[in-house]
Every structure is written in C-alpha cells, then in structure tokens.
Amino acid sequence: MARHDMALSTAALVVLGALGAAGCRNKPTHRRAGDAAAVEILSAPVVPDGGAREVAEEVEPNDADDAATVLPLGGTVHGKIDPEGDVDRYRIDVAVAGALSVMVDPHDALDAVLEIEDPGGTVIARSARGGARIREGVPNLAVTPGRYTAVVRRAVPPAPPPSKRKPAKRPPEPGKPAGGPYEITAAAVAIAPGFEREPDDDRGQANDLIAGDTGNGYIGWSGDADVWKVSVEALSARNALDIELSAIEGIALTLEISDGIGHPITTRKGPRGGPLVVRGFVPQVPAGAPPFHYLTVKADRSNPETAYQIRATAKLIAPDAEAEPNDTPDTAMPVPPDRKSLHAHWSTGDVDCFAIAPEDAARTLDVSIDTPSDLDLAIDVLLDGKLSAKVDHPGKGAAEKLVVSVPAGARAVIRVHGSEAVGDGNYDLVIEEAAASP
C-alpha cells in the first residue's frame, strides 16, 4: 500500500482532525505523528505529521453519488483516472461548521480538475490551474454540517485551431497517455488570527483590516474573491493609504477599492507573478456613507498553496505629492497653481492624470518627467478630452519631455503611464508654463 506525506495547508491553517465518517464504507485506515515596508510572500509549509500516512485505495465504480468513495477528514485516498473519461466522486461528511481543505496531487501525465459540491449537489468551488502534475485544491472552503462531494476528473484540453495546410501523408502518431494516478486528501482546518474567514465575497461578510496591520488570504479556487474592510474614520483630510498586495507566482492579482456604500472608486490590476501597489490613495467618504473602504482581491487564476498578504498603511500626504485615485481624466488630480513640480509614484497597472485649470489666455506647457532607471514611462497631453500630444522614448530610464500649446479656455490633462513590465518607483513631474507666442 502506498504511503504519502503531504502538505495540507498553510502557515495559518492547522489540522483539527477527523470530524466524522466513522464506520462508513471504504473508510481508509490512517495514522498521524517612510513608505510602508514591502509585503513579503507567504508560502505554504508542510504541516508536521509525525510520520508517514496510510493511503487507502478508491473503490470503482465511484462515478455516482450512491457509489462515491468515502474520504474521511484527515484521510488520504489513492485514485486513478483511467480511462481518460473516468470521473471519481468522493464523499466527505462534515459534522460541524468550519473550514474544509481538499487537495489533489496528480502524477504522471494527469492534468486534474477538482470540484466540490455542496449537500444539494451544487458546485461551490472549482480548481483547474492547468498542467500535468499541478496540485489542485481548495484551502479554506467554508462548510456547514452535511455531506459534501469532491469530484476529480481529467482536464479536457481545448481543441487545436483548424490548420489551413493539407495534412501530411504519414501514419498518425500514437496518442500520449492523459490519465494517471493521484492522491486526494481532505482535512478540517482552523483559521489563524490575521487570516481571512470564508465566505467573504461581499461587503456583509468582509474581513476587518486595521490600518498598519497585515491580512492574509487565498485565491483558493476559480472565481474566488476576498473582501477586506478598512476603517478610515480616524484619517484626516491630508491622510492617505498605501495599499500593498504581495506577489503570487503565476497569477495576476486585481484590487478593487469601493467606498462605504459599495460604489467603486478605482480598480488596479497587477503584473503576473508580481506585487500590486497603490500608494497615496486618499479616502473618499460620501455624505451619509459609513466611514469604511472595501478592498476586494481577485485574480485571473487560483492558487490554493500560497497565501497573499495585504496591508494598508496610513501616512500624511505632502502638498506637492500626488493623490490617488487619479487614473482617468475625469478623476485627474488638480495641479496647484503655485506648483511647478509634483512628486508622484507609478507601479504596474497605474495611470496618473494631472489637470491644469483653464485660463483666459493661450499658453504653452513644457512638460517633463525624470523617469527612474528601472521604469519605462510615457507622457500624453489631452486638451478638452482629446489627445493633443504624446512622447514615449523606448527603454527604461529614458527622459520624457514635450511642449504643447494650450488654447484659451482649454482644460489640459497630463497623463503618465508605463509599460506592463513589473515596476514600482517614484518620479517627479515638472510643468513649466509660458505665454503663447504671437
């Protein structure tokens, strides 16, 4: 009988033990033995197990509810997708409300898909990260007492696009095996302080995040969303928040910021495999709204093994510093008339807009940015919403400068943007204004 020693969860999840399934059919036997500091990546370590674990075998056929193999909490079952269209169903009996971790470790050429069905048969979580031998799972699924079902199947690759070339006259290549063995493990888990508590996909179930503290969470399955609630009641008009999300290898994180009544303020998408940073965000509390902001974390794919960290840090914003959100011409930050330069910050996915108030006389704007050596930035100038001039010298650290004529009464917006490459740094925007030549 195979033995398997397995990583069950993360630094924040502790195995509680089996909750039920005693005496059930096919029960496997087992035994147990300045700016805010950068946010660090939190990875999932192996939970100490005290020794190897007995691994039971699935009992075929188990492709229907009444024939599902029992997977007790704290247990592991060895299964196999054979033939390729095989579907394996596992019964998980939950005795008390809490959080459930289910992990599938495929072997050989198997690209597995894991789905979790609730007691009514509805799929409530799905893990399909893609690729042979890639672990699939859900790390902290909220459950109530009842029977849940884990379904394991082979991922069906998309059909290749039709070729316009005539097929070569040669014998077809033998098909490559696409099924294979795997181990599936289920465990009840406890949520450590500072970690999200599922379900938390709306404002009514949001996790509290105190400014200055760090929260931890998972994009645990396809479509998972985590909502964090930050109080802004104690912040003054000159206070801003620096919001940071740590990187998770292979996925691109998205942060949505909403006010206390749920109206979206801004959305930022980070680079694949990189951190997401929003600096200098000035809270906006509408009249009659509660003094909270909601931070919703999403991603383009799941990762049940590595948790992200989220931190919101309050700071005073200087009179010559950029204030977010200013990602669009409509939300552009007004440039104070007595300022010729502004200190700003750019990170991947950011767009910074700065508005120059209209004047009765025509004038000329000389605009430049001192691009940091590790960033590739560009400048656009919009007049009354229409693009009038732009400059983008390729390469990191390239100096960007342009001169544009602004007609009388026109509203000018300077827009600074960058490449999609991973980047994060400060820059200075310099604006020289002169009367238009006759």
C-alpha positions as CSV (number, residue, x, y, z in Angstrom):
1,M,0.0,0.0,0.0
2,A,1.4,3.4,-1.0
3,R,2.3,5.9,1.6
4,H,2.1,9.6,1.1
5,D,3.4,12.5,3.3
6,M,1.5,15.6,2.2
7,A,1.4,19.4,2.7
8,L,-2.1,20.0,3.9
9,S,-2.5,23.7,4.2
10,T,-0.5,26.9,5.1
11,A,1.2,28.8,7.9
12,A,-2.3,29.9,9.0
13,L,-4.2,26.6,8.8
14,V,-3.9,23.9,11.4
15,V,-5.4,20.5,11.0
16,L,-8.1,19.8,13.6
17,G,-8.6,16.1,12.8
18,A,-11.3,13.9,11.5
19,L,-14.9,15.1,12.2
20,G,-16.9,12.1,11.2
21,A,-17.4,9.3,8.8
22,A,-16.8,6.7,11.5
23,G,-18.0,3.2,10.4
24,C,-18.6,4.4,6.8
25,R,-18.0,2.0,3.9
26,N,-14.5,2.1,2.3
27,K,-13.1,4.1,5.2
28,P,-9.3,4.1,4.8
29,T,-7.1,3.4,7.8
30,H,-4.6,6.1,8.7
31,R,-2.3,7.2,11.5
32,R,-0.9,10.5,12.4
33,A,2.5,11.6,14.1
34,G,8.6,56.0,5.1
35,D,6.6,54.2,2.6
36,A,5.3,51.1,4.0
37,A,7.8,48.2,4.0
38,A,7.4,45.8,1.2
39,V,5.0,43.0,1.8
40,E,6.6,39.6,1.9
41,I,5.4,36.4,0.1
42,L,3.8,33.9,2.5
43,S,4.1,30.3,1.3
44,A,2.5,27.1,2.5
45,P,4.9,24.9,4.6
46,V,4.4,21.3,5.4
47,V,2.2,20.7,8.4
48,P,4.2,18.4,10.8
49,D,2.6,15.0,10.5
50,G,4.8,12.9,12.8
51,G,5.3,10.2,10.2
52,A,4.0,8.6,7.1
53,R,0.3,8.1,6.5
54,E,-1.6,5.0,5.2
55,V,-3.2,5.7,1.9
56,A,-6.4,3.8,1.0
57,E,-7.5,2.9,-2.5
58,E,-10.5,4.2,-4.3
59,V,-13.2,1.6,-5.0
60,E,-14.5,1.6,-8.6
61,P,-17.1,2.3,-9.8
62,N,-17.4,5.6,-7.9
63,D,-18.8,7.9,-10.6
64,A,-22.2,8.3,-9.0
65,D,-23.3,9.7,-5.6
66,D,-24.6,6.4,-4.3
67,A,-21.2,4.8,-5.1
68,A,-18.9,7.6,-4.0
69,T,-15.8,6.5,-2.2
70,V,-15.7,7.8,1.4
71,L,-12.9,10.3,2.1
72,P,-12.8,10.9,5.8
73,L,-11.4,14.2,7.2
74,G,-7.8,13.6,7.9
75,G,-7.6,10.8,5.4
76,T,-6.0,10.2,2.0
77,V,-7.2,8.1,-0.9
78,H,-5.2,6.9,-3.9
79,G,-7.2,7.1,-7.1
80,K,-6.6,6.9,-10.9
81,I,-8.2,8.5,-13.9
82,D,-8.5,5.5,-16.2
83,P,-9.8,5.6,-18.9
84,E,-9.4,9.3,-19.8
85,G,-13.1,10.0,-19.4
86,D,-13.2,8.5,-15.9
87,V,-14.8,10.6,-13.1
88,D,-14.1,9.8,-9.5
89,R,-16.5,11.0,-6.7
90,Y,-15.6,11.2,-3.0
91,R,-18.0,11.6,-0.1
92,I,-16.9,13.9,2.7
93,D,-19.0,14.0,5.8
94,V,-18.8,17.3,7.8
95,A,-20.1,17.1,11.4
96,V,-19.5,20.7,12.5
97,A,-19.3,24.1,10.7
98,G,-15.9,25.3,9.9
99,A,-13.4,25.3,7.0
100,L,-12.5,22.5,4.7
101,S,-9.3,21.8,2.8
102,V,-9.3,19.3,-0.1
103,M,-6.1,18.8,-2.1
104,V,-5.4,16.6,-5.2
105,D,-1.8,15.7,-6.1
106,P,-1.8,14.3,-9.7
107,H,1.0,12.1,-11.0
108,D,2.4,11.1,-14.4
109,A,0.6,12.9,-17.3
110,L,-2.6,13.7,-15.4
111,D,-3.9,17.3,-15.6
112,A,-6.6,17.1,-12.9
113,V,-9.7,19.2,-12.2
114,L,-11.2,19.2,-8.7
115,E,-14.8,20.3,-8.0
116,I,-16.5,20.5,-4.6
117,E,-20.3,20.0,-4.5
118,D,-22.4,21.1,-1.5
119,P,-25.1,18.8,0.1
120,G,-27.6,19.9,-2.6
121,G,-25.3,18.9,-5.5
122,T,-24.3,22.5,-6.5
123,V,-20.6,23.1,-7.4
124,I,-19.4,25.7,-4.9
125,A,-15.6,25.6,-5.7
126,R,-13.5,24.5,-8.7
127,S,-9.8,24.2,-9.0
128,A,-8.4,23.9,-12.6
129,R,-5.0,25.5,-12.6
130,G,-3.9,23.6,-15.7
131,G,-0.9,21.4,-16.4
132,A,0.2,17.9,-15.7
133,R,1.2,17.1,-12.1
134,I,0.0,20.5,-10.9
135,R,-1.6,20.4,-7.5
136,E,-5.3,21.3,-7.4
137,G,-7.3,22.1,-4.3
138,V,-9.3,24.4,-2.1
139,P,-7.5,25.5,1.1
140,N,-10.2,27.1,3.3
141,L,-13.7,26.5,2.0
142,A,-16.5,27.4,4.4
143,V,-18.7,24.4,5.2
144,T,-21.7,23.6,7.4
145,P,-22.7,20.1,8.7
146,G,-23.7,17.8,5.9
147,R,-22.4,15.6,3.1
148,Y,-20.1,17.2,0.5
149,T,-18.7,15.6,-2.6
150,A,-15.3,16.0,-4.2
151,V,-15.2,15.2,-7.9
152,V,-11.9,14.5,-9.7
153,R,-11.6,14.3,-13.5
154,R,-9.2,14.9,-16.2
155,A,-9.0,18.4,-17.7
156,V,-10.0,18.4,-21.3
157,P,-7.6,20.4,-23.4
158,P,-9.0,22.9,-25.9
159,A,-9.2,21.7,-29.5
160,P,-6.4,23.0,-31.7
161,P,-7.3,25.6,-34.3
162,P,-8.0,24.2,-37.7
163,S,-5.0,24.1,-40.0
164,K,-5.1,25.5,-43.5
165,R,-2.3,23.3,-44.6
166,K,-3.0,19.9,-46.2
167,P,-2.2,17.1,-43.7
168,A,1.0,15.3,-44.5
169,K,0.6,11.7,-45.7
170,R,2.2,9.9,-42.8
171,P,0.9,7.4,-40.2
172,P,-0.7,9.1,-37.1
173,E,1.4,9.3,-34.0
174,P,0.3,7.2,-31.1
175,G,-1.7,9.0,-28.6
176,K,0.0,10.1,-25.4
177,P,-1.5,9.0,-22.1
178,A,-3.5,11.7,-20.5
179,G,-4.9,10.0,-17.4
180,G,-3.0,8.8,-14.4
181,P,-2.9,8.2,-10.6
182,Y,-3.3,10.8,-7.9
183,E,-3.8,11.2,-4.2
184,I,-6.7,13.2,-2.7
185,T,-6.7,14.4,0.9
186,A,-9.4,16.2,3.0
187,A,-8.9,18.0,6.3
188,A,-10.8,20.2,8.6
189,V,-8.8,23.4,9.2
190,A,-8.8,26.2,11.8
191,I,-8.2,29.8,10.7
192,A,-5.4,31.6,12.5
193,P,-5.6,35.2,13.6
194,G,-5.0,37.6,10.7
195,F,-6.3,35.3,8.0
196,E,-9.4,35.7,6.0
197,R,-12.6,33.8,7.0
198,E,-14.6,32.4,4.2
199,P,-17.2,33.2,2.9
200,D,-16.0,36.7,2.4
201,D,-17.0,37.6,-1.2
202,D,-19.3,40.6,-0.3
203,R,-19.4,43.6,2.0
204,G,-21.6,41.9,4.5
205,Q,-19.0,39.2,5.1
206,A,-15.9,41.4,4.8
207,N,-12.8,40.7,6.9
208,D,-11.7,43.6,9.1
209,L,-8.3,45.1,8.2
210,I,-6.8,47.6,10.6
211,A,-4.6,50.2,9.0
212,G,-1.0,49.3,9.7
213,D,-1.8,45.6,10.2
214,T,-1.3,42.8,7.7
215,G,-4.0,40.4,6.5
216,N,-3.6,37.1,4.8
217,G,-5.8,35.3,2.3
218,Y,-6.1,32.9,-0.6
219,I,-7.4,33.0,-4.1
220,G,-8.4,29.4,-3.2
221,W,-10.5,28.4,-6.2
222,S,-11.6,29.6,-9.6
223,G,-13.6,32.9,-9.2
224,D,-12.8,33.3,-5.5
225,A,-13.0,36.9,-4.3
226,D,-11.9,38.2,-0.8
227,V,-13.3,41.4,0.6
228,W,-11.5,43.4,3.3
229,K,-12.9,46.3,5.3
230,V,-10.7,49.2,6.3
231,S,-11.9,52.0,8.7
232,V,-11.0,55.5,7.5
233,E,-12.8,57.3,10.3
234,A,-9.6,58.4,12.1
235,L,-7.9,59.7,9.0
236,S,-7.6,63.4,8.3
237,A,-8.1,65.2,5.0
238,R,-4.3,65.0,4.4
239,N,-4.1,61.3,5.2
240,A,-3.6,58.8,2.5
241,L,-3.3,55.0,2.4
242,D,-0.6,52.9,0.9
243,I,-2.1,49.6,-0.1
244,E,0.1,46.6,-0.9
245,L,-0.6,43.1,-2.1
246,S,2.3,40.5,-2.1
247,A,3.1,38.6,-5.3
248,I,1.9,35.1,-6.0
249,E,3.8,33.1,-8.6
250,G,1.9,32.6,-11.9
251,I,-1.1,34.7,-11.2
252,A,-2.1,38.4,-11.8
253,L,-3.9,40.0,-8.8
254,T,-6.6,42.6,-9.1
255,L,-7.6,45.1,-6.4
256,E,-11.0,46.9,-6.4
257,I,-11.5,49.8,-4.0
258,S,-15.0,50.8,-3.1
259,D,-16.5,53.3,-0.6
260,G,-18.6,52.6,2.4
261,I,-21.8,52.1,0.4
262,G,-20.2,49.9,-2.2
263,H,-19.7,52.4,-5.0
264,P,-16.4,51.5,-6.9
265,I,-13.7,54.1,-6.7
266,T,-10.8,52.5,-8.7
267,T,-9.5,49.2,-9.9
268,R,-5.9,48.2,-10.3
269,K,-4.5,45.0,-12.0
270,G,-1.0,43.9,-11.1
271,P,1.5,42.0,-13.3
272,R,1.6,38.3,-13.5
273,G,3.7,36.9,-10.7
274,G,4.4,40.4,-9.3
275,P,3.1,42.6,-6.4
276,L,0.3,45.1,-6.7
277,V,0.8,48.5,-5.1
278,V,-1.4,51.6,-4.7
279,R,0.3,54.5,-3.0
280,G,-1.1,57.8,-1.8
281,F,-4.8,56.8,-2.0
282,V,-6.9,59.5,-0.4
283,P,-10.2,58.0,1.1
284,Q,-13.5,59.4,-0.2
285,V,-16.5,59.2,2.2
286,P,-19.7,60.3,0.5
287,A,-22.3,62.2,2.7
288,G,-24.2,59.7,4.8
289,A,-21.9,56.8,4.0
290,P,-20.2,54.8,6.7
291,P,-16.5,55.6,7.2
292,F,-15.2,52.4,5.6
293,H,-13.5,51.4,2.4
294,Y,-13.7,47.9,1.0
295,L,-10.7,46.2,-0.7
296,T,-11.7,43.3,-3.0
297,V,-8.9,41.0,-4.0
298,K,-9.4,38.8,-7.1
299,A,-7.0,37.1,-9.6
300,D,-7.0,35.6,-13.1
301,R,-6.5,32.1,-11.7
302,S,-6.4,30.3,-8.3
303,N,-3.6,29.2,-6.1
304,P,-4.5,27.0,-3.1
305,E,-0.9,26.7,-1.9
306,T,0.4,30.3,-1.5
307,A,-1.4,32.9,0.5
308,Y,-1.2,36.6,-0.4
309,Q,-0.6,39.3,2.2
310,I,-2.5,42.6,2.2
311,R,-1.5,45.8,4.1
312,A,-3.0,49.3,4.2
313,T,-0.7,51.9,5.9
314,A,-1.8,55.4,6.7
315,K,0.5,58.3,6.0
316,L,0.4,62.1,5.7
317,I,0.4,63.3,2.1
318,A,2.6,66.4,1.3
319,P,1.2,69.4,-0.6
320,D,3.4,68.6,-3.6
321,A,2.6,64.9,-3.6
322,E,0.3,63.0,-6.0
323,A,-3.1,61.9,-4.6
324,E,-4.8,58.8,-5.8
325,P,-7.2,57.9,-7.4
326,N,-6.3,59.9,-10.5
327,D,-6.3,57.1,-13.1
328,T,-8.7,58.9,-15.6
329,P,-9.0,62.4,-16.9
330,D,-12.3,62.7,-15.0
331,T,-10.5,61.9,-11.7
332,A,-7.3,63.9,-12.6
333,M,-5.6,65.5,-9.7
334,P,-5.7,69.3,-9.9
335,V,-2.2,70.8,-10.2
336,P,-2.0,73.7,-7.6
337,P,-1.4,77.0,-9.5
338,D,1.6,77.7,-7.3
339,R,3.4,74.4,-8.1
340,K,5.8,73.7,-10.9
341,S,6.6,70.2,-9.9
342,L,4.8,67.2,-8.2
343,H,6.2,64.1,-6.6
344,A,4.3,61.0,-7.9
345,H,4.5,57.3,-7.8
346,W,3.9,54.7,-10.5
347,S,3.5,50.9,-10.3
348,T,2.4,48.3,-12.9
349,G,-1.1,48.9,-14.0
350,D,-1.2,52.5,-12.8
351,V,-2.1,55.6,-14.8
352,D,-1.6,59.1,-13.3
353,C,-3.6,62.1,-14.6
354,F,-3.0,65.7,-13.6
355,A,-5.3,68.6,-14.6
356,I,-4.3,72.1,-15.5
357,A,-7.1,74.6,-14.9
358,P,-8.3,76.6,-18.0
359,E,-7.1,80.2,-18.4
360,D,-8.4,83.1,-20.4
361,A,-5.2,83.4,-22.5
362,A,-3.5,80.9,-24.7
363,R,-0.3,79.4,-23.3
364,T,2.5,76.9,-23.7
365,L,3.2,74.0,-21.4
366,D,6.7,72.4,-21.2
367,V,6.2,69.0,-19.5
368,S,8.9,66.6,-18.4
369,I,9.4,63.6,-16.1
370,D,12.6,62.3,-14.6
371,T,12.0,58.6,-15.3
372,P,13.7,56.3,-12.8
373,S,16.2,53.9,-14.2
374,D,14.0,50.9,-13.6
375,L,10.8,52.3,-15.2
376,D,9.7,52.9,-18.8
377,L,7.2,55.8,-18.6
378,A,5.4,57.9,-21.3
379,I,3.5,61.3,-21.3
380,D,0.2,62.2,-23.1
381,V,-1.4,65.6,-23.1
382,L,-5.2,65.8,-23.6
383,L,-6.9,69.1,-24.4
384,D,-10.6,69.1,-23.5
385,G,-10.6,65.3,-23.5
386,K,-8.8,64.8,-26.9
387,L,-5.2,63.6,-27.3
388,S,-3.1,66.5,-28.4
389,A,0.5,65.4,-27.9
390,K,2.5,62.4,-26.7
391,V,6.0,61.3,-26.2
392,D,7.4,57.8,-25.4
393,H,11.0,57.1,-25.8
394,P,11.5,53.4,-25.5
395,G,13.7,51.9,-22.8
396,K,13.9,52.2,-19.0
397,G,15.1,55.5,-17.6
398,A,14.6,57.4,-20.9
399,A,13.9,61.1,-20.4
400,E,10.5,62.2,-21.5
401,K,9.7,65.8,-22.4
402,L,7.2,67.6,-24.7
403,V,5.9,71.1,-25.4
404,V,2.3,71.7,-26.2
405,S,0.2,74.8,-27.0
406,V,-3.0,75.2,-24.9
407,P,-5.7,77.4,-26.4
408,A,-7.5,79.9,-24.2
409,G,-10.2,78.3,-22.1
410,A,-9.0,74.7,-22.7
411,R,-8.6,72.2,-19.9
412,A,-5.3,70.3,-20.2
413,V,-4.7,66.9,-18.6
414,I,-1.2,65.4,-18.4
415,R,-1.4,61.6,-18.4
416,V,1.6,59.5,-17.3
417,H,1.6,55.8,-18.0
418,G,4.1,53.0,-18.3
419,S,4.8,49.6,-19.8
420,E,3.2,46.4,-18.5
421,A,6.5,45.2,-17.1
422,V,6.9,44.8,-13.4
423,G,7.8,48.2,-11.9
424,D,7.4,50.4,-8.9
425,G,9.0,53.7,-8.3
426,N,8.8,57.5,-7.6
427,Y,9.2,60.2,-10.2
428,D,8.9,64.0,-10.4
429,L,6.5,65.7,-12.9
430,V,7.8,69.2,-13.9
431,I,5.5,71.7,-15.6
432,E,6.8,75.0,-17.0
433,E,4.1,77.4,-18.2
434,A,4.6,80.4,-20.5
435,A,2.5,82.8,-22.5
436,A,1.8,81.6,-26.1
437,S,3.9,83.2,-28.9
438,P,2.0,85.7,-31.1
